[in-house]
Amino acid sequence: VGERLVVIGGDAAGMSAASQARRLRPDLEIVALERGTRTSYSACGIPYLVGGAVHDVESLVARSPRDFRDRFRIDVRLRHEAVAIDLDRRSVEVRDHGHDRTLSVGFDQLMIGTGARPFRPPIPGIDLPTVHGVQTLEDGERLLEAARRARCERVVVVGGGYIGLEMAEAFVERGAEVTLVEGDRQVMRTLDEDMADLVAGAVRKHGIDLRLGVPVTGFEPGTVHTAGGDVAADLVVLGLGVLPNGELAAEAGLATGSRGAIVVNRRQQTAAEGVWAAGDCAESFHLVSQRHLHIALGTVANKQGRVAGVNIGGGYATFPGVVGTAATKVCATEVARTGLTEREAAIDGFRFVTARIDSTTRAGYFPGAGPITVKLVAERETGRLLGGQLVGQEGAAKRVDVLATALSARMTVHDLVDLDLSYAPPFAPVWDPVLVAARKAAAAVDADRR
Ligand SMILES: Cc1cc2nc3c(=O)[nH]c(=O)nc-3n(C[C@H](O)[C@H](O)[C@H](O)COP(=O)(O)OP(=O)(O)OC[C@H]3O[C@@H](n4cnc5c(N)ncnc54)[C@H](O)[C@@H]3O)c2cc1C
């Protein structure tokens, strides 16, 4: 009998691992268990589906179960939920929801790609049917239906992270009256407050009623109770972050760490032989802070899944870590961040300087040039770049990739100043905003040395 790989979770991490393992091991029997009805879908596209920029929900599916079966010979089993893992007997107990039965599937190798779920704090009424999390395409379809319904006029989004902001924009696009309530004093906790204020300004300008510093205290049909008063709501969308689905692994005896995410080594292997984990259910290593943390991003899930798949297939691959790079768009404003914010650098005990500059996304005279603000954080003694944040008009966000590259290469802000970045009026001023910020940060480092 040949060797069998069982994959739990049919999205980015699980199916990247499965397809990579197949490329390397044509002989492997691969069974993929997915409790939902789709494989390899882009949850990232849900806000654009609900907002109307994307018209067809199926276009968000990168590879269907049929593709996996026909082209990759992967036995995809939909509506099959793994309910327990027995590491001694090397088997997974599976609930087949389609046939209302439970079965046991043995494995030689096991890949856990169970993802994460929207965080639902124990607030009274949070389980009401009008309170929606956003995770699967089924969630997206439900929200799209609600957005199209005439009755859905007042939408309350709870939480000002990037998913909350993207969903708020989506409902504004559909003509709803949108209130965004956030318990913290700022939106986007992944930015420093001064940069988040720029985002808040853009959100308000777009007609979203943004209420900061008002925690939600309860939900009732038609009403959201907050510390700052009641808000009428036909529909509530949660954007309070996600929690890793690490319970199955933990119950099987595998170690979990940050927020309950599964502990893995750099090859995405757990402490158990032949058992791997990747994506939103697993921990990542942060290359700047040198900490293990939980980071839920599609980019990371795909890469980690691929690394796991190479190793499952008998090759050798490692995932060196993340620098915390993320980008989003809120209305016409682009937002991006990488590395450590000023707040995070302080928590991690770095001594640092910061530099913040305002510039334009294109040559100032070129049509469509818009404002951009860049903030850099650099280590005080060495000048090493620790992080960067950008908020601005079209063309702002992808500049973060230069900073992410610099972080991975452990460059100083002085190195950054010397980079030969591109210039032509439609793309940048002659001094790119990233370079202007680097120059200012380098000057701050030098001033400190004198
Ligand atoms: C609205 C939204 C916007 C986003 N935008 C971005 C973005 O712009 N950029 C970015 O990088 N990331 C973005 N993300 C995050 C990205 O979607 C996730 O990081 C990525 O999907 C993680 O992939 P995964 O395979 O680890 O987990 P998931 O995508 O969560 O997949 C896990 C799968 O496992 C299945 N499963 C779970 N438990 C079981 C079980 N016991 N048995 C069987 N099946 C199980 C689930 O049904 C699910 O299909 C966004 C997410 C959302 C919700």
The ligand as a Gaussian input file, in Angstrom:
#p B3LYP/6-31G(d) Opt

LIG

0 1
 C      -12.349000      39.848000       4.078000
 C      -10.931000      39.372000       4.061000
 C       -9.980000      40.086000       3.344000
 C       -8.646000      39.651000       3.324000
 N       -7.740000      40.388000       2.611000
 C       -6.439000      39.982000       2.563000
 C       -5.485000      40.708000       1.798000
 O       -5.812000      41.704000       1.157000
 N       -4.191000      40.262000       1.802000
 C       -3.806000      39.148000       2.478000
 O       -2.622000      38.771000       2.426000
 N       -4.710000      38.426000       3.203000
 C       -6.006000      38.823000       3.268000
 N       -6.919000      38.086000       3.996000
 C       -6.463000      36.918000       4.755000
 C       -6.412000      35.654000       3.905000
 O       -7.658000      35.406000       3.335000
 C       -6.013000      34.484000       4.809000
 O       -4.788000      34.780000       5.422000
 C       -5.868000      33.170000       4.025000
 O       -7.074000      32.794000       3.463000
 C       -5.367000      32.075000       4.966000
 O       -5.335000      30.858000       4.309000
 P       -5.399000      29.479000       5.122000
 O       -5.413000      28.414000       4.097000
 O       -4.345000      29.476000       6.146000
 O       -6.755000      29.541000       5.931000
 P       -8.267000      29.720000       5.445000
 O       -8.350000      30.547000       4.222000
 O       -9.034000      30.145000       6.643000
 O       -8.675000      28.246000       5.051000
 C       -8.840000      27.227000       5.981000
 C       -9.822000      26.250000       5.433000
 O       -9.895000      25.143000       6.324000
 C      -11.239000      24.740000       6.464000
 N      -11.338000      24.072000       7.769000
 C      -11.126000      24.608000       8.990000
 N      -11.242000      23.680000       9.952000
 C      -11.532000      22.521000       9.308000
 C      -11.761000      21.187000       9.755000
 N      -11.731000      20.888000      11.048000
 N      -12.031000      20.239000       8.828000
 C      -12.065000      20.546000       7.500000
 N      -11.869000      21.794000       7.036000
 C      -11.586000      22.760000       7.928000
 C      -12.029000      26.025000       6.362000
 O      -13.359000      25.788000       5.960000
 C      -11.219000      26.809000       5.322000
 O      -11.714000      26.598000       4.009000
 C       -8.267000      38.488000       4.031000
 C       -9.228000      37.764000       4.745000
 C      -10.537000      38.188000       4.768000
 C      -11.550000      37.393000       5.536000

